[in-house]
Amino acid sequence: MNTLAGMSHASPAWLAVATAAFVAGCGGGEGGNPQTPNEARLQVARSGDLVAYFKAKIAQRVALGYPGTAITVPTVGGLSSAGSVVTHTGVPLAGTVVEEDDLIKAEGNMVYGLHRAYATDTGREPPRLAALARAADGSLSSVGSAVLDAKFIPQGFYVAGGGTRAAVLSQQDPYADRQPVVAAADASIAVLPEYSRTLSLDLFAIHKDMAPAQIKQMRIDGLLVGSRLIGNTLYLVTTWSPDLTRFTVQAGATASAVDAALKDLNTAALIPTLRVDGGQPQPLVNEADCLVQTGNASLSLQLTSITAIDLTSSSLARTSRCFAGGSEAVHLGARSVYVASSRQYRYGGDVANAVFPADSRTDIHKFTFRGAQVDYDASGSVDGHLGWDLRRLPSRLNEYQNDLRVLTFTGKTGQSGMPPVTIQAQQASPALLTVLRDSGRDSYLGPQAKLPIRLRTARGDQQIDNLFFAGTRAYATPFATTEPVWVLDLANPANPANPANPANPAVAGELPAGGHADHLVPLPNGLLLGVGKDSALGGVADGIQLAVFDVRNAAQGKRLTTQAAGGRGSITTLDSARPVLNLQAMDGKVRLAFPARVYQAPTGVGTPPPVRGYQGALRLEVNTTTGALAQRSMVVSTAILNGDTAGLYSRFDIANERSLQVDNVAYQLSGGQVFTRAGD
């Protein structure tokens, strides 16, 4: 093993970064020693192992003062992050191109829109999959639609089979036909148990000028975490917390009482089931296809399953693998999925204020998609944990050219949520960026490089809020929007033998992007688009702030141009837990479209105008040669009127909107319709 100390670039004066320790590819166990056991490695479950695992977790829970079999909520934070830099339909400009689920897709001369349910003045419109035909001028005409189960909320869909199949993914509405259950800790609190949620896969036959016709339905126990379509194989990542409330084990129960309460617990009570076309339930996965990790100290009563489904099969033929243990985040690469699992258990009344044990570690497990099979490949571990913000957990991981980059935090407590409250109330936690690589042997994800990050400014310590991966770069943003963005060089994670091309990662520079860095989008020719808000420490945004940066030289990044869209209170979907953005690269330009609610800037005192603003697709065009930024005409889906806001939070909920560009036409899925605008 070779070790280097020092930085390959001079650090900015305002920045103090701990010395980077680099671990060359040594293979073997922890720390690169082939003789050291890989504690993170998963083991194939033998008969009875799942029951033994859950019994052990329940015993640990009661010993620590927790109800042993109370309702548990899966610890996975939000939907998975994407393998590409740009999520949803569009052209990723860095990283691997992958197919992701979305609410609107184009296929040949057809456009398909997946509409969620919404309330109207006279009732409620159910969710549906609509088919529309595209004319030569880009205009749309309705071909027909298929109504979906109103008890489920559409999450996204895929088009497969050469444009002949549409696979719709929906999650059970938590309020549909659900009976609240009294929480064990407080009889005055009633909750909706997460374990009873169900995922629906509805398969439709589609074709040119044909309304979608349903041909198959599959219902799976659990919550959807992520999905990926490769060819005609759909891969689903789901998490499941079994209903163990009938095996009542009180906090503080003795070992003999625990054994007595769980004497009838069996494997069938733990494994999620599925139903095909309303048939009898069958196990989603067999115990022999599951893996366990005895070193996992999470107290979550949870199974994470990865299922491969052939969408062209008449029976929806499938195979599944499962992992027993708390899963905190999932990252989907081009042909693999990484499951992050905390080695320890967080303490605290809520996620934002959770306290992690000292010396926390996070295990990472890699599964690979191989046609109809899902294979377990390797595991590794990193120091620290994924932090306190559930929205950000998936974005802490990123795969690039078979390396997995992981951002963790090493403090017991830290900042989360919206500033300035959390910045004032919590100290900043140091961070650690680790690069892992599959060694190809011993089922080991070995560390290639580590970069401890502790950032100090005139305001004091700063904590990383978000990290945007862009190929061989990453951009770290702080909570304080007035502070610069930190540019990380990830081009060469393990090359200690060549002094002229030293190892990475390293802090390569800073980018003066204050107010324009809530979301960063890499563009060709070393350009970077920033979208943010011009407000101090979480105040109300004074419009949508746009900027283009030149980051060809990481140490000398500069702002080329800025613009603003709308006035105070304007928002975009880029602020959501899973940002949605559509890109179109053409002739030295990149066109972007994303849902936005744009309020007009105040014009003075007196009676406000009847129209306060508009909602729809905000469209931008960046010249990737000059860096010039231009705003194109908005695709308006609805006007925002004074005193007329009810529809904005039901039918026109911006979180349910999506934008799509085809040729020189932009489409906006909004309010149960698809709106169109051609040209500029």
C-alpha positions in Angstrom: 0.0 0.0 0.0 1.3 3.5 -0.9 0.3 6.6 1.0 0.6 10.3 -0.1 0.1 13.3 2.1 -0.5 16.9 0.9 -2.6 18.7 -1.6 -2.2 18.7 -5.4 -3.5 22.3 -5.5 -3.0 25.3 -3.3 -6.0 25.8 -1.0 -7.8 29.1 -1.0 -6.8 31.4 1.9 -10.3 31.3 3.5 -10.3 27.5 3.4 -8.8 25.0 5.8 -8.9 21.4 4.6 -7.5 18.5 6.5 -4.6 16.7 4.9 -5.9 14.2 2.3 -4.9 10.6 2.9 -4.9 8.4 -0.2 -5.2 4.7 -0.2 -3.9 3.0 -3.3 -5.7 -0.1 -4.7 -4.5 -2.8 -2.3 -7.4 -5.2 -2.3 -8.3 -7.4 0.6 -10.0 -6.3 3.7 -10.5 -3.1 5.7 -7.6 -0.6 5.3 -6.2 -2.6 2.3 -4.9 -5.5 4.4 -5.8 -8.7 2.6 -5.7 -10.5 6.0 -8.3 -8.3 7.6 -11.9 -9.6 7.4 -14.3 -7.5 5.4 -16.8 -6.8 8.2 -19.3 -5.2 5.7 -19.6 -8.3 3.6 -23.0 -9.8 3.3 -23.6 -13.5 3.9 -26.2 -15.7 2.1 -29.0 -16.5 4.4 -29.4 -20.1 5.5 -32.7 -21.6 6.7 -33.8 -19.8 9.8 -31.3 -16.9 9.4 -33.9 -14.2 8.7 -35.9 -15.2 11.8 -32.8 -15.2 13.9 -31.8 -11.8 12.5 -35.1 -10.2 13.4 -35.2 -11.8 16.8 -31.8 -10.4 17.6 -32.8 -6.9 16.5 -36.0 -7.1 18.6 -33.9 -8.1 21.6 -31.5 -5.2 21.0 -34.4 -2.8 20.8 -36.0 -3.8 24.1 -32.7 -3.8 25.8 -32.2 -0.1 24.8 -35.7 0.8 26.0 -37.5 0.7 22.6 -40.7 -1.3 22.0 -39.5 -4.5 20.4 -42.1 -4.9 17.6 -43.7 -1.5 17.4 -44.5 0.0 14.1 -41.3 0.9 12.3 -40.8 3.2 9.4 -38.2 2.3 6.8 -35.1 4.4 7.1 -34.5 4.9 3.4 -34.4 8.6 2.7 -36.5 9.7 -0.3 -36.2 8.2 -3.8 -32.8 7.0 -5.1 -30.4 9.3 -6.8 -29.8 8.8 -10.5 -26.6 7.5 -12.2 -26.7 10.5 -14.5 -26.0 14.1 -13.7 -29.4 15.2 -15.1 -32.4 13.4 -13.8 -35.5 12.3 -15.7 -36.1 12.6 -19.4 -33.4 14.5 -21.2 -29.8 14.2 -22.4 -27.3 13.8 -19.6 -24.3 15.9 -20.4 -21.9 14.2 -18.0 -21.9 10.6 -16.7 -23.6 7.5 -18.0 -26.8 7.8 -20.0 -29.6 5.9 -18.3 -33.3 5.5 -18.7 -35.3 6.8 -15.8 -39.0 6.9 -14.9 -40.9 10.1 -15.6 -44.4 11.5 -15.9 -44.1 12.5 -19.6 -42.3 10.7 -22.4 -42.2 10.9 -26.2 -42.1 7.8 -28.4 -42.0 8.3 -32.1 -45.0 10.5 -33.0 -46.7 9.8 -29.7 -46.5 11.6 -26.4 -47.6 9.8 -23.2 -48.5 11.6 -20.0 -49.0 10.1 -16.6 -51.4 12.4 -14.6 -51.9 12.2 -10.9 -55.3 12.6 -9.3 -56.5 16.1 -8.4 -59.5 17.8 -6.9 -62.0 19.8 -8.9 -65.0 22.0 -7.9 -67.3 19.0 -8.5 -65.2 16.1 -7.2 -61.9 14.4 -7.9 -60.3 13.3 -11.2 -58.6 9.9 -11.0 -55.1 9.2 -12.1 -54.6 8.2 -15.7 -52.2 7.4 -18.5 -53.0 9.4 -21.5 -51.8 8.9 -25.1 -51.5 11.9 -27.5 -50.5 12.0 -31.2 -47.9 14.6 -32.4 -48.6 16.4 -35.6 -45.9 17.7 -37.9 -46.0 21.1 -36.2 -45.7 19.6 -32.7 -49.3 20.1 -31.7 -51.0 17.3 -29.8 -54.4 15.5 -30.2 -55.9 13.1 -27.7 -55.9 9.4 -28.7 -57.3 8.1 -25.5 -56.4 7.3 -21.9 -56.5 4.5 -19.3 -57.8 5.2 -15.8 -55.6 4.0 -12.9 -56.6 2.8 -9.4 -57.5 6.0 -7.5 -56.1 4.4 -4.3 -52.6 4.6 -5.7 -50.3 7.7 -6.5 -48.4 7.4 -9.8 -44.7 7.8 -9.4 -43.5 7.4 -13.0 -43.5 5.2 -16.0 -41.2 3.6 -18.6 -41.7 2.7 -22.3 -40.3 -0.7 -23.4 -40.7 -3.4 -26.0 -39.8 -1.0 -28.9 -42.6 1.3 -28.0 -45.3 -1.4 -27.4 -45.3 -1.5 -23.6 -45.7 1.2 -20.9 -45.0 0.2 -17.3 -46.6 2.5 -14.7 -45.3 2.5 -11.1 -47.6 3.7 -8.4 -47.5 3.8 -4.6 -50.5 3.2 -2.4 -52.0 6.4 -1.1 -51.3 6.4 2.6 -54.8 7.7 3.3 -56.7 5.3 1.1 -58.7 2.6 3.0 -56.2 2.8 5.9 -57.0 2.4 9.5 -54.8 4.5 11.9 -53.0 2.5 14.6 -52.3 3.8 18.0 -48.6 4.4 18.5 -47.1 2.2 21.2 -45.1 5.1 22.8 -48.1 7.5 23.1 -51.7 6.3 23.2 -52.9 9.8 22.2 -51.1 9.5 18.8 -52.5 7.6 15.9 -50.3 6.8 12.9 -50.7 5.1 9.5 -48.4 2.1 9.5 -45.8 2.2 6.7 -45.5 -1.5 6.5 -48.9 -1.9 4.9 -48.0 0.2 1.9 -48.1 -1.5 -1.5 -46.4 -0.8 -4.8 -48.3 -1.3 -8.1 -46.8 -2.1 -11.4 -49.4 -1.7 -14.2 -48.4 -2.9 -17.7 -50.1 -1.4 -20.7 -50.1 -2.2 -24.4 -49.4 1.0 -26.4 -49.0 1.7 -30.1 -49.3 4.5 -32.6 -52.8 6.1 -32.5 -54.0 3.6 -29.8 -55.3 4.3 -26.3 -53.3 2.4 -23.6 -54.8 -1.0 -22.9 -53.9 -2.7 -19.6 -52.5 -6.3 -20.0 -51.0 -7.0 -16.6 -50.9 -5.9 -13.0 -48.5 -6.7 -10.2 -48.9 -5.5 -6.5 -45.8 -5.7 -4.3 -45.5 -5.2 -0.6 -43.4 -2.2 0.3 -42.2 1.2 -0.6 -40.6 2.1 -4.0 -37.1 3.4 -3.5 -35.8 3.4 -7.0 -36.1 1.8 -10.5 -34.1 1.4 -13.7 -35.0 0.1 -17.2 -32.3 -1.7 -19.1 -33.5 -3.0 -22.4 -36.8 -4.7 -21.6 -35.9 -5.6 -18.0 -37.3 -3.4 -15.2 -35.3 -3.3 -12.0 -37.2 -2.3 -8.8 -35.7 -1.4 -5.5 -38.2 -1.7 -2.7 -38.1 -1.6 1.1 -40.4 -3.4 3.5 -41.1 -3.4 7.2 -43.1 -6.4 8.1 -46.1 -6.2 10.4 -44.9 -7.6 13.7 -47.4 -5.9 16.0 -49.1 -9.2 16.8 -45.8 -10.3 18.4 -46.0 -7.8 21.2 -42.7 -7.2 22.9 -42.6 -4.4 25.4 -39.6 -2.2 26.0 -37.4 -3.6 28.8 -38.7 -7.1 28.4 -36.6 -9.9 29.7 -34.8 -12.3 27.4 -37.2 -15.1 28.3 -40.2 -12.8 27.7 -38.8 -12.0 24.2 -38.3 -15.6 23.4 -41.8 -16.5 24.5 -43.4 -13.6 22.5 -41.5 -14.6 19.3 -41.8 -18.3 19.5 -44.2 -18.4 16.6 -42.3 -15.9 14.4 -41.5 -17.5 11.0 -40.0 -16.6 7.7 -43.3 -16.2 6.0 -44.2 -13.3 8.4 -41.1 -11.4 7.4 -40.9 -11.7 3.6 -42.9 -9.3 1.4 -45.4 -10.8 -1.0 -46.8 -10.0 -4.5 -50.0 -10.6 -6.3 -50.3 -10.8 -10.1 -53.7 -9.8 -11.5 -55.4 -10.0 -8.1 -54.3 -13.6 -7.6 -53.1 -15.2 -4.4 -50.2 -13.7 -2.6 -46.8 -15.3 -3.2 -43.4 -14.6 -1.7 -41.5 -11.8 -3.5 -38.2 -13.5 -2.6 -37.0 -16.8 -1.2 -34.9 -16.9 2.0 -32.1 -18.5 0.1 -32.0 -15.4 -2.2 -31.6 -13.1 0.8 -28.4 -11.8 2.5 -27.7 -10.8 6.1 -25.0 -8.8 7.8 -24.6 -9.6 11.5 -22.4 -6.5 12.0 -25.2 -4.1 11.1 -26.2 -2.3 14.3 -29.2 -0.6 12.8 -32.4 -1.3 14.9 -34.7 -1.0 11.9 -36.9 -4.1 11.2 -36.5 -3.9 7.5 -35.9 -5.8 4.3 -34.7 -4.2 1.0 -35.5 -6.1 -2.2 -34.1 -5.8 -5.7 -36.3 -7.3 -8.3 -35.7 -7.9 -12.1 -38.9 -8.1 -14.2 -39.1 -9.0 -17.9 -41.7 -6.6 -19.3 -42.1 -8.6 -22.5 -42.9 -11.8 -20.6 -46.6 -12.8 -20.6 -46.3 -13.7 -16.9 -43.9 -10.8 -15.9 -41.2 -13.3 -15.2 -39.0 -12.1 -12.3 -36.1 -12.8 -10.0 -35.3 -11.1 -6.6 -32.6 -10.6 -4.1 -33.0 -9.1 -0.6 -30.9 -7.6 2.1 -31.9 -7.8 5.8 -30.9 -4.6 7.6 -31.5 -0.9 7.8 -31.0 0.7 4.4 -30.6 4.5 4.5 -30.0 5.4 0.9 -29.9 3.8 -2.5 -27.9 4.9 -5.6 -28.7 3.5 -9.0 -25.8 3.3 -11.4 -25.9 2.4 -15.1 -26.0 -1.3 -14.3 -25.7 -1.6 -10.6 -27.4 -0.5 -7.4 -25.6 0.5 -4.2 -27.4 0.2 -0.8 -26.0 2.3 2.1 -26.6 1.0 5.6 -25.5 2.6 8.8 -23.3 0.4 11.0 -24.8 2.2 14.1 -28.2 3.5 15.1 -29.1 7.2 15.3 -30.7 8.5 18.5 -33.1 11.5 18.8 -36.7 12.5 18.6 -36.5 13.3 14.9 -34.1 13.0 12.0 -32.9 16.6 12.0 -31.9 16.5 15.6 -30.6 12.9 15.6 -27.3 12.2 17.4 -25.0 9.6 15.9 -22.7 7.5 18.0 -19.0 8.5 17.9 -17.0 6.7 15.3 -20.0 5.9 13.2 -19.5 3.9 10.0 -21.6 3.3 6.9 -21.5 0.1 4.9 -22.1 0.1 1.2 -23.4 -3.0 -0.6 -23.2 -3.3 -4.4 -25.6 -5.4 -6.5 -25.2 -5.7 -10.3 -27.9 -6.1 -12.9 -27.1 -8.9 -15.3 -30.1 -9.5 -17.6 -32.8 -11.3 -15.6 -30.5 -11.7 -12.6 -29.5 -9.4 -9.8 -26.2 -10.5 -8.3 -24.6 -9.4 -5.0 -21.0 -8.3 -5.9 -19.3 -6.6 -3.1 -19.4 -4.6 0.2 -17.2 -1.9 1.8 -17.4 0.7 4.5 -16.6 4.3 5.0 -16.2 6.4 8.1 -19.1 8.6 9.2 -22.8 8.7 8.3 -24.9 10.2 5.5 -26.2 13.1 7.6 -29.5 14.4 8.9 -31.3 15.5 5.8 -33.4 12.7 4.4 -33.8 14.7 1.1 -30.1 14.6 0.6 -29.2 11.0 1.6 -29.3 9.6 -2.0 -27.3 12.4 -3.4 -24.4 11.6 -1.1 -23.5 8.7 -3.4 -22.4 8.7 -7.1 -21.0 6.1 -9.4 -18.6 7.1 -12.2 -16.6 4.8 -14.3 -17.0 1.9 -11.8 -15.9 4.0 -8.8 -18.4 5.0 -6.1 -17.9 8.4 -4.5 -19.5 8.7 -1.0 -19.9 11.9 1.1 -20.3 11.2 4.8 -20.3 13.3 8.0 -18.2 12.5 11.0 -19.8 14.7 13.6 -22.3 13.3 16.2 -24.6 16.3 15.4 -24.7 18.8 12.6 -26.7 21.2 10.5 -29.8 20.2 8.4 -33.0 21.6 7.1 -33.3 25.3 6.1 -31.0 28.0 7.4 -30.6 30.1 9.4 -32.2 28.3 12.3 -30.2 25.1 12.0 -26.9 27.0 11.4 -27.4 28.9 14.6 -28.6 25.9 16.6 -26.1 23.3 15.5 -22.4 23.2 15.0 -21.1 22.3 11.6 -20.0 18.7 11.1 -16.8 17.8 9.3 -17.3 15.8 6.1 -15.4 13.0 4.4 -15.3 12.2 0.7 -14.3 8.5 0.0 -13.8 6.8 -3.3 -14.6 3.1 -3.4 -13.8 0.5 -6.1 -14.9 -3.1 -6.6 -11.7 -5.1 -6.3 -13.1 -7.9 -8.3 -12.3 -10.4 -5.5 -13.3 -11.1 -2.0 -16.6 -9.2 -2.5 -14.7 -6.1 -1.4 -15.3 -2.5 -2.2 -12.0 -1.0 -1.3 -11.2 2.6 -0.6 -9.1 4.3 -3.3 -8.9 7.7 -1.7 -10.2 9.8 1.1 -10.6 13.6 1.5 -11.5 14.9 4.9 -13.2 18.2 4.6 -13.5 20.8 7.4 -14.3 24.2 6.0 -13.7 27.4 7.8 -14.7 30.9 6.7 -15.2 34.3 8.3 -18.5 33.1 9.6 -16.8 30.1 11.3 -17.1 26.5 10.4 -19.2 25.7 7.4 -21.0 22.4 6.7 -21.7 21.0 3.3 -25.4 21.2 2.4 -25.3 19.6 -1.0 -22.9 17.9 -3.3 -23.4 18.0 -7.1 -21.4 15.3 -9.0 -20.4 16.1 -12.6 -18.2 13.5 -14.1 -14.6 14.1 -12.8 -15.8 17.1 -10.7 -18.0 17.7 -7.7 -19.3 21.0 -6.4 -20.0 21.3 -2.7 -22.4 24.0 -1.6 -22.7 25.3 2.0 -25.8 26.3 4.0 -24.9 29.9 3.8 -25.8 31.0 0.3 -23.4 33.9 0.5 -20.4 31.6 0.7 -18.5 30.3 -2.4 -19.0 26.8 -3.8 -16.1 24.4 -3.3 -14.8 22.7 -6.5 -13.5 19.1 -5.9 -11.3 17.4 -8.5 -12.1 13.7 -8.7 -10.4 12.9 -12.0 -7.7 10.5 -10.6 -8.7 8.8 -7.4 -5.7 6.5 -7.2 -2.4 7.3 -9.0 0.2 7.8 -6.3 3.1 6.6 -8.5 3.0 9.5 -10.9 4.1 12.8 -9.2 3.2 14.8 -12.4 -0.4 13.6 -12.1 -1.0 13.3 -8.4 -3.9 11.4 -6.8 -7.3 12.9 -6.1 -9.8 13.8 -4.7 -8.6 17.3 -3.8 -10.1 20.7 -3.3 -9.2 22.5 -6.6 -10.7 25.9 -6.0 -13.7 28.0 -5.1 -16.5 29.4 -7.2 -18.1 32.7 -6.3 -21.7 31.5 -6.8 -23.5 32.9 -3.8 -27.3 33.0 -4.5 -27.0 31.0 -7.7 -26.1 27.5 -6.4 -29.2 25.8 -5.1 -28.9 23.6 -8.2 -25.9 23.2 -10.4 -26.0 21.8 -13.9 -22.8 20.9 -15.9 -22.8 22.0 -19.5 -20.4 21.3 -22.4 -17.1 23.3 -22.8 -16.5 23.7 -19.1 -19.6 25.7 -18.4 -21.9 25.4 -15.4 -25.5 26.6 -15.0 -26.5 27.7 -11.5 -30.1 28.2 -10.3 -30.8 29.7 -7.0 -32.3 32.5 -5.0 -31.0 35.9 -4.1 -31.8 35.9 -0.4 -29.8 35.9 2.8 -29.7 32.7 4.9 -33.0 31.2 3.9 -35.1 34.4 3.6 -37.9 34.7 1.0 -36.4 34.4 -2.4 -36.3 37.5 -4.6 -37.0 35.7 -7.8 -35.3 32.8 -9.5 -31.7 33.6 -9.9 -29.8 32.2 -12.9 -26.1 32.3 -13.7 -23.6 30.7 -16.1 -20.1 30.0 -14.8 -16.8 29.2 -16.6 -15.2 26.4 -14.6 -12.7 25.1 -17.2 -10.0 26.1 -14.8 -11.2 24.8 -11.4 -8.9 27.1 -9.5 -10.2 30.2 -11.3 -13.9 29.7 -11.8 -15.8 32.8 -12.8 -19.3 34.0 -13.3 -20.0 34.9 -16.9 -23.6 36.2 -16.8 -26.6 36.4 -14.5 -30.3 36.8 -15.0 -33.4 36.7 -12.8 -36.9 35.3 -13.5 -39.9 36.5 -11.6 -40.2 38.2 -8.3 -40.3 37.3 -4.6 -41.8 33.9 -3.9 -41.1 32.3 -7.3 -40.1 28.6 -7.1 -39.0 25.7 -9.3 -39.0 22.0 -9.0 -35.2 22.1 -8.7 -35.8 22.8 -5.0 -37.6 19.4 -4.5 -36.2 16.3 -3.0 -35.8 14.8 -6.5 -35.1 17.7 -8.9 -36.7 17.4 -12.4 -35.0 18.9 -15.4 -35.1 18.4 -19.1 -32.1 19.2 -21.4 -31.7 19.3 -25.1 -28.3 19.7 -26.7 -28.2 21.0 -30.3 -25.9 23.1 -32.6 -23.6 24.5 -29.9 -26.5 25.3 -27.6 -28.2 23.6 -24.6 -31.9 24.2 -24.0 -33.3 23.6 -20.6 -36.9 23.3 -19.4 -38.2 22.8 -15.9 -41.5 23.5 -14.0 -41.6 26.8 -12.3 -44.1 29.1 -10.5 -43.1 32.7 -11.5 -44.6 35.6 -9.6 -44.4 39.1 -11.1 -42.2 41.6 -9.4 -44.3 44.3 -7.5 -44.8 47.4 -9.6 -45.7 49.8 -6.8 -48.4 50.4 -4.1 -52.1 50.2 -4.5 -54.4 47.5 -5.8 -52.4 44.5 -7.0 -52.9 43.4 -10.6 -55.5 40.6 -11.1 -52.8 38.2 -12.4 -49.9 37.7 -10.0 -47.9 35.4 -12.2 -47.8 32.2 -14.2 -47.0 28.6 -13.8 -45.5 26.3 -16.4 -42.2 25.4 -18.0 -39.4 27.9 -17.5 -37.2 27.6 -20.6 -33.6 28.7 -20.9 -31.0 28.5 -23.7 -27.2 28.6 -23.1 -24.7 29.2 -25.9 -22.0 26.7 -25.0 -19.4 28.7 -27.0 -19.9 32.1 -25.6 -21.7 31.3 -22.3 -24.6 33.6 -23.2 -27.8 32.9 -21.4 -31.3 33.7 -22.8 -34.7 33.1 -21.5 -37.2 31.6 -23.9 -41.0 32.0 -23.7 -42.6 30.1 -20.9 -45.0 27.3 -21.6 -47.9 28.6 -19.4 -50.1 26.0 -17.8 -52.1 28.3 -15.6 -52.2 31.9 -14.5 -51.8 32.7 -10.8 -54.7 35.0 -9.8 -55.3 37.1 -6.7 -57.5 35.2 -4.3 -57.5 32.1 -6.5 -55.0 29.8 -4.9 -56.9 26.5 -4.1 -56.1 25.0 -7.5 -52.4 25.7 -7.1 -52.2 23.2 -4.3 -54.3 20.5 -5.8 -54.7 20.4 -9.6 -51.6 22.5 -10.3 -49.4 21.2 -7.6 -46.0 22.0 -9.0 -44.4 18.9 -7.6 -46.6 16.9 -10.0 -45.5 18.8 -13.2 -42.9 17.8 -15.7 -41.3 19.5 -18.8 -40.3 17.9 -22.1 -38.6 19.2 -25.3 -38.9 17.5 -28.7 -37.2 19.3 -31.6 -38.3 23.0 -31.3 -41.4 22.2 -29.3 -41.8 22.3 -25.5 -44.4 20.4 -23.6 -45.6 20.9 -20.0 -47.5 18.2 -18.1 -49.7 20.1 -15.7 -53.2 20.0 -14.2 -54.3 16.9 -16.0 -53.3 18.2 -19.4 -50.2 18.6 -21.6 -49.6 22.2 -22.8 -47.6 23.0 -25.9 -45.4 25.8 -27.2 -43.5 25.8 -30.4 -40.5 28.0 -31.2 -39.1 30.7 -28.9 
